[in-house]
Amino acid sequence: MFLLIGSSLLVVAMLIGSVPVAAQSQPPSLAVNRSVVTPGMRLTLTLAGFTPQIDLSALWNGSRIADLGPAVAGSFTRTLEVPLDAQAGTATLRVCAALSDGTCFTGEFAQQAEVQLLVEPGLGIVPAALLRRAATFVAELRGSPLVPNWAEARLGTVARPLYRPDLGDVPAYYEIEVLGTPTLGQQLEPNQAPPPADIPAGFIILATGEHDLPIPHWHSEGPTLTEQMRAQAQANGQAAPEQFFKLDTLAYAAQGPKGEVVATLGSELVRIVGASPDLHQTFTEDSMMEWTPDPEGGEGTTIERGPGTPNGSALPDGFTLAEWESWEALKAGYTEAYTPYMANLRDLAAEAWTFEREASTFGLGLRVGDIYHLPLIGETGAGSTPAVALSGPGETLVEGVLVENEGPLPFYRITVIEDRPGTDVELIATVTYADNTSEQFTFFIIGALPNRLYLPLALVGNSATRNLVAQSGAHLAQSWGPWRFWWAGTKVDQRIYRQLRRDEGPNTSRCVSGCGATAWAMLFGWVDQQAHNNVAPWVGSEGIYRTGGFATGSPAAIAPPQMNNPLTTEQQGVATMTWEIRGRIGTFCAAGNGATFPWRMSDARRYLQNRSPNPLRTDYSSVGIKRDRFRNAARDSIVLRGTPAIIGTGWLSHYPLAYGYAERTRPVRSCNILGRNCSWKTEFQRSFFVNQGWAGSDDNLAWVSSGTWFVGQIYPTR
């Protein structure tokens, strides 16, 4: 039924056939959960303003790609996959009211909304070996208590290259997103719209070569680092990033179309002056400070030795820290400034890469009970699921099954059900793709070893040598054991603080207050929280934080759990504490950062005087060279004492607080050319879970590689 008023047509019937005839209180609208997309990505569309019950179609650059079913009243959601043949660049996604054949209504009955999306290539840019490394890493951790929110995690479809100035135009790393499912086990009501298909569940950073560890940085929550930088650039009115850089362990930058920096994450790099190329080999003396307090509030007893300390040996001639004049100067001078640190990092990663090569070359050892996931992807990017054939004498000792629903890459799952005691039995897996390319993977079923369950490992490489004992110095790598992990308290116990911005609170400097002071503030705040909760052995340390952050304040105050923006009245005390520590440890401004020499970090002890008599110790390389013993000291603080420890990451650039430690091992058998004189070696993978001191950042808590050049520890009162 229609009613004419003047020249206007008012619609008072809901539908005539399939024609939209109801006047809408608002024009149709469309919002998408991702503005940057990749082929095959699942999108969540939020729609509103369409006539209820009218059929909807989705169009990609004007071509119909999907029927979205009938509209409903109000706001509702639909899911949609980006076309697999979507080309990189800008694309238009349109949703319209549609006729029965899917074409859009036109003229007065037209209802449509559209958005502009940026299409990126996705996983297709990542080499197959790196994809396997990432996919298997997620598979290993899926369901692990180490990361409970990865119970149904899978690789997403977004992958971006990260560069390092010394490696030029060749990607130094790839970042791959990880996705999770937000509604595990949720039952939908009849006609209820499905929830968003995916939620960001962190990222994996993969090194493309031996300049860094195979997986130097990963996180199990929130958006990727590149998405964070893209959002930062947009929020600050900067151009969209066109290139991303990983500059050291936790320092990242995004570059715009004119070569300008449009966003950063982590501390900006300071320029290291006077570091000779062989510094990591020639400057081997380390430093320490141990302070035992005077219970009466006096100076206490200090033991110091090593370069940088008052009576220690000298630092290298001309060694100092300075600011970079510009982003262009940093890129041009990167190699000269950081050569010994890059070499130190390469040395730390060498063993991991040796084992990666040996696993690929000589085969992987599996034992009864092992479950191995082999990600399937061809070098040519063939789209269809490949075929897998098992052969060799080990074929009858395993069960194999194809798994296609655990992410964008299918897996072939191999389960070892039997062995031959005293014998290593060869198993070959041949993967053939739709384009007739193939890959071959070698395994050995190892007999006469204890039956234990291990998680899977990805092979890196596309072929393997069958004749194991014919190789000189052959090694046979076995599956990884399960992750073992330790925490110094829970996430709730941690103090989530940040640096003070310029002109914020007591900060009168021209830069942020510095990560060193924030790290000590978070550690002291953790102790205060433990003491007030009567957690042994910290009882007696209640006065380490006091009302207002002042030494004269009441010890009954509890260190606030976090710092907001802006600070609350209660949190002003954290600012006061942080600023006092900053002054004590001699922080200075460099490149907009608050920089602190490692030999000054021990002066945080002066904050403790007249507050709480807690012993303090720092161990460090005064020139920032990473050592195993520093890692082990931080590990022992967490594992043996249940206490967080401050560590040093990057090129003398950041002091985060580590409160989690995880490691896993696998044995590797090494034999001579005749297959005799065999022995077993143990390979480790180690990571620290750190509180960055970046309250409010999506990447404030993250897993990082375990290399460190500094460790700062606190002990209970004696």
Residue, then its C-alpha position, 0 to 999 in steps of 0.5 A: m500500500f502506498l500513500l502519495i503526499g505531494s511528490s514524495l512517496l512514503v512507504v508504509a508496507m514492509l515488503i512487496g515481494s522482495v522490494p525494499v519499501a520501508a522508510q528507514s530512520q537512518p541511511p544504510s551503514l557498513a563498518v569492517n573490523r579490518s581496514v587492511v586486509t589480505p586474500g582469504m581473510r575473514l572479515t566481520l561486517t557490521l551493518a545497519g539501516f537496511t530494510p529488515q528481511i531484504d536480501l543483501s549482496a556483497l560486491w568487491n570492486g563492483s563484482r558480486i562475491a557473496d550473498l549475505g542473507p536477509a537483513v535484520a532490524g537495527s545493527f547486525t553482523r555478517t562474516l565475509e572472506v576477502p576474495l583469494d584473487a584480490q589484488a594488492g592496492t585499494a579496493t571497494l567493498r559494497v553491500c547492497a539490497a539485492l534482487s533474487d538474482g543477487t544484483c543490486f536494487t537501483g533508483e529509489f529502491a537502492q540501499q547500499a553502503e561501502v568502505q575502502l580497504l587496503v589489500e596486502p599480499g598476505l602469507g604469499i610473501v613469506p618463504a615456505a621455511l619461515l611459514r613452517r616455523a611459524a605454523t609449527f610454533v603455534a601448533e606446539l603452544r596450542g592448548s599449552p598452559l604457558v599460553p591458555n588463550w592460544a587454545e584455538a590459536r592459528l596463523g592469520t593471513v597478515a604477514r609483513p616484512l621488517y627491515r634492518p638498516d644493515l641488511g638493506d632492501v632484503p627483509a630481515y624479519y617477517e611478522i605474522e599475525v596470530l588469531g584466536t576465537p573469542t567465543l570458544g564453546q558459545q551456543l548461539e540462539p536461533n537467528q542470532a548473528p554470529p560473533p566476530a570470526d577472529i580476534p587478534a591473539g598476538f604475533i610471531i617475529l621470524a628472522t630470515g637468516e642467522h643475524d638473529l634467533p629464529i623467533p626473537h619476539w612473540h606475544s599471545e595477545g592483542p594486535t601485531l606490532t605493525e598494526q599498532m604502529r599503523a594505528q599510532a601513525q593515524a592517531n597522530g595525523q601522520a602518513a600511512p606507513e610504507q615500510f617497517f623496521k626492527l632495530d633491536t630487541l624491542a625497538y621498532a619504527a615505521q617509515g612513511p612515503k617520504g622516508e620519514v618516521v611516522a610511528t615508533l614502538g619501544s625506546e628510540l636508539v641511542r648512538i653508541v660511539g667508540a665501540s670497535p667492531d671486535l668489542h664483543q670479543t676483546f672487552t670481556e671483563d664484566s662488572m657487579m655491585e652488591w649492596t648490603p643496607d644498614p638497618e639504621g638507615g646509614e650508607g650500608t656496605t657496597i662491593e663494586r668491581g669492573p669497568g665503570t665502577p669507581n675503582g674498576s678498569a677503564l672503559p674503551d677509549g671514546f666509548t659513550l652514548a649520543e643522539w642520532e641527528s635524524w632518522e636518515a643519519l641512524k640508517a646510514g650510521y647503523t652498521e658503524a655504531y652497532t657492529p659488535y652488538m650485531a655480531n654478539l647477537r649472531d654468536l648467541a643465535a649460532e647454536a640455534w641455527t646450527f641445529e635448524r640446519e642439522a634437523s633439515t639436513f640429517g633428519l628429525g628423530l621421533r620416538v614412540g608417543d611423539i606427535y609431529h605436525l608438518p605444515l604443508i605449503g609449496e614454494t610456488g604457493a599452490g593453493s590446493t591441499p597437497a598429497v602426502a605419501l609415507s615410505g621407508p621401513g618406518e612407514t608401519l610404525v606411524e599413523g598419518v592424518l591430514v588436518e585442514n581446519e587449524g589455520p590457513l595452512p593444512f598440516y600432516r600429523i604424524t603419530v609414532i605408535e611403535d619402534r624397533p628397539g635398538t634401531d633407528v628406522e628411517l621414515i620418508a614423507t613426500v609432499t606433492y603439490a598441485d603444480n607437481t612440485s614436491e618436497q621430501f622430509t626425512f625422519f628416524i624412529i628411534g628405538a630403545l629410548p624411554n617413552r615420553l610425549y614431546l611436542p612437534l618441531a618444524l623442519v626448516g628446508n625442503s629436502a633432506t639427506r637419506n644417508l645419515v651416517a655417511q655425513s661427517g659429524a652427522h647430527l640427529a635432532q629429536s623432537w622438542g620436549p614440553w615447555r617448562f615455565w616459571w612465574a614470579g607472581t601473577k599478572v595481578d601482582q605486577r605493577i604496570y607502570r610507564q615513563l613520565r612524559r616531558d612536563e608530566g608531574p615532576n618531570t622537568s627534563r626535555c625527555v621522558s623519565g627513562c626506562g631504568a627508573t621505571a623498571w626499579a619502580m615496578l620492582f620496588g612496587w612488586v616487593d611492596q605489594q608482596a609485603h602487604n599481602n604477607v607473602a614470605p619472605w617479603v614481610g618487613s618490606e612494607g615501607i619500600y613504597r610510602t604515601g605520596g612516594f615520599a620517604t616521609g610518607s606512611p609505610a601503610a600505603i600500597a604501591p598502586p597497581q598501574m599508571n593511567n593517562p592522566l595519572t590519578t591522585e593516588q598514582q602521583g605517588v608513583a610519579t614521585m617515586t620514579w622521579e626520585i629514582r631517576g635522579r639517583i641513577g643519573t638518567f640523562c636525555a638522549a634521542g628523546n629518551g631517558a638513558t641510564f648507564p648500567w654502572r649507575m643503575s645500582d644507585a637505586r639503592r639510595y632510594l631504599q635508604n630510610r625506607s626498607p633495608n633490602p639488599l640490592r645487586t647488579d651484574y652487567s657488561s658496561v658496554g652492553i655485551k650479552r652474556d649467558r651468566f647474566r641470563n642465568a642470574a635473571r633466570d635464577s631470580i625468577v625460578l629459584r627465588g620467585t622474584p622479578a629481575i630487571i634485564g637489559t635488552g637491545w643495543l644498550s637501549h632498554y631495561p624491562l622487568a622480567y617476571g616469567y621464564a620459559e625453556r624447552t630442550r631437545p637432545v641432538r645425537s652427534c656421531n663421527i663419519l662412521g656413525r660411531n662415538c656418538s654422544w648426545k647434546t642438548e639444545f635449549q630454547r629460552s625466553f623471558f616474559v617481560n613487563q616493558g614499563w609501557a603501561g597502556s601499550d598493547d605490547n607492554l607484556a611480551w615474550v622476548s629472547s633471553g639474551t641480556w647484558f644486565v641483571g638487577q636483583i632485590y633481596p628480602t630484608r635480613 
